[in-house]
Amino acid sequence: MKDIPIFEVGDRVRVIDAEFRTFWANGATGTVAEPPAPMLALADGWSGHVRTVATVNGPRPYHWVILDEPRRDSDGDGPYSQAEIAATSLHPLADHRSA
């Protein structure tokens, strides 16, 4: 997970996935949060607020993000107000990292 940012709960972020330009959350802003209990029960790999997922390119961290404005996905489902998003798709909003 070299050079992949790990955010803290409370960090403000913008979603920008340069590899998947049609990603439904691209451009959204939000706040990194603890995942809800049902998500912890549903998906393995959570350690605190970071979920590590095994991929063909090695382990990849994900964060739970509460979006500022709900969005629909590319199929029109939603609107989603929260989502699990790859750390590589998250970028800090200037001067809005948690202390």
Secondary structure per residue as TSV (DSSP state, phi and psi in degrees):
chain	resnum	aa	ss	phi	psi
A	1	M	-	360.0	31.4
A	2	K	T	-61.5	135.9
A	3	D	T	64.3	15.1
A	4	I	-	-100.4	123.7
A	5	P	-	-68.0	141.0
A	6	I	-	-113.2	119.8
A	7	F	-	-94.0	159.5
A	8	E	-	-103.3	155.7
A	9	V	T	-56.7	131.8
A	10	G	T	98.4	-14.7
A	11	D	-	-66.0	138.1
A	12	R	E	-91.2	133.9
A	13	V	E	-137.8	160.6
A	14	R	E	-119.9	140.1
A	15	V	E	-90.2	120.6
A	16	I	-	-141.9	105.7
A	17	D	-	-104.9	98.5
A	18	A	S	-68.4	-25.1
A	19	E	S	-81.9	-27.6
A	20	F	-	-125.7	77.7
A	21	R	T	-62.6	-19.0
A	22	T	T	-96.5	9.9
A	23	F	-	-55.0	128.9
A	24	W	T	-58.7	-26.5
A	25	A	T	-93.9	-2.5
A	26	N	T	-53.1	132.4
A	27	G	T	90.0	-14.9
A	28	A	-	-70.1	151.7
A	29	T	E	-116.1	155.7
A	30	G	E	-173.2	-168.3
A	31	T	E	-128.1	130.6
A	32	V	E	-66.0	134.6
A	33	A	E	-140.2	168.8
A	34	E	-	-70.2	138.5
A	35	P	-	-67.9	148.7
A	36	P	-	-68.0	153.7
A	37	A	H	-52.0	-43.5
A	38	P	H	-60.2	-32.6
A	39	M	H	-70.5	-38.5
A	40	L	H	-62.1	-37.6
A	41	A	H	-74.3	-30.4
A	42	L	H	-81.0	-40.2
A	43	A	S	-119.0	130.8
A	44	D	S	-77.5	165.2
A	45	G	-	100.4	-1.7
A	46	W	E	-77.0	134.3
A	47	S	E	-132.7	97.4
A	48	G	T	69.2	-125.0
A	49	H	T	-98.8	8.7
A	50	V	E	-118.2	131.4
A	51	R	E	-109.7	127.6
A	52	T	E	-102.2	126.4
A	53	V	E	-116.8	131.1
A	54	A	E	-75.0	127.9
A	55	T	E	-127.6	172.2
A	56	V	T	-64.4	-20.5
A	57	N	T	-98.7	14.7
A	58	G	E	101.3	-178.0
A	59	P	E	-65.1	142.7
A	60	R	E	-133.1	124.1
A	61	P	E	-81.9	145.8
A	62	Y	E	-127.4	153.4
A	63	H	E	-126.3	153.5
A	64	W	E	-88.8	127.9
A	65	V	E	-125.0	128.9
A	66	I	E	-91.6	116.7
A	67	L	E	-78.0	145.7
A	68	D	E	-66.2	-36.9
A	69	E	E	-133.3	127.7
A	70	P	E	-58.0	148.3
A	71	R	E	-134.9	155.2
A	72	R	-	-95.8	150.1
A	73	D	-	-81.9	-177.5
A	74	S	T	-67.5	-16.3
A	75	D	T	-91.2	-3.0
A	76	G	S	89.5	1.1
A	77	D	-	-73.8	156.3
A	78	G	-	115.9	-155.3
A	79	P	-	-75.9	146.3
A	80	Y	E	-100.7	130.0
A	81	S	E	-101.7	-10.8
A	82	Q	E	-144.0	153.5
A	83	A	E	-162.4	154.3
A	84	E	E	-88.1	123.7
A	85	I	E	-132.2	137.2
A	86	A	E	-58.8	138.0
A	87	A	G	-58.3	-31.9
A	88	T	G	-66.7	-17.3
A	89	S	G	-95.3	-1.5
A	90	L	E	-104.4	137.7
A	91	H	E	-131.8	135.0
A	92	P	E	-66.4	140.4
A	93	L	-	-79.9	135.0
A	94	A	T	-51.9	132.7
A	95	D	T	60.5	24.1
A	96	H	-	-128.4	36.6
A	97	R	-	-89.4	146.9
A	98	S	-	-68.5	155.5
A	99	A	-	-84.5	360.0
